[in-house]
């Protein structure tokens, strides 16, 4: 299951790097006029690989980060694509929110079980002391 998290967030990293390589920091401006969504997508260049590293290190913080990323990613993609989807519902399969939503639902649904199976992070225990 962790391998699926890693694959998903590694693919997300690659996707966001490709966007940035083609359009720089304003790569998302034409498709997503909402500035907070643009900022979030640009931040995923750091957050997605961080999730890969933390999940790959079997850290609970990686699962929590994955949950936060995907909850925001689902919302951002649906908000950002809603006018295109509502204007032409057949374009739903072209816009991509369905794939992000499927991965997000997987992350959100599997997170509680993974968190129960993982030991508490050593770092969190050190801060509590």
Buried (B, 14 or more C-beta within 10 A) or exposed (E): EBEEBBEBBBEBBEBBBEBBEEEEEEBBEEBBEEEEBBEBBBEBBEBBBBBBEBBBEBBBBBBBBBBEBBEBBBBBBBBBBEEBBEEEEEEBEEBEBBEBBEBBEBBBEBBEEBEEEBEEBEEEEEEEE
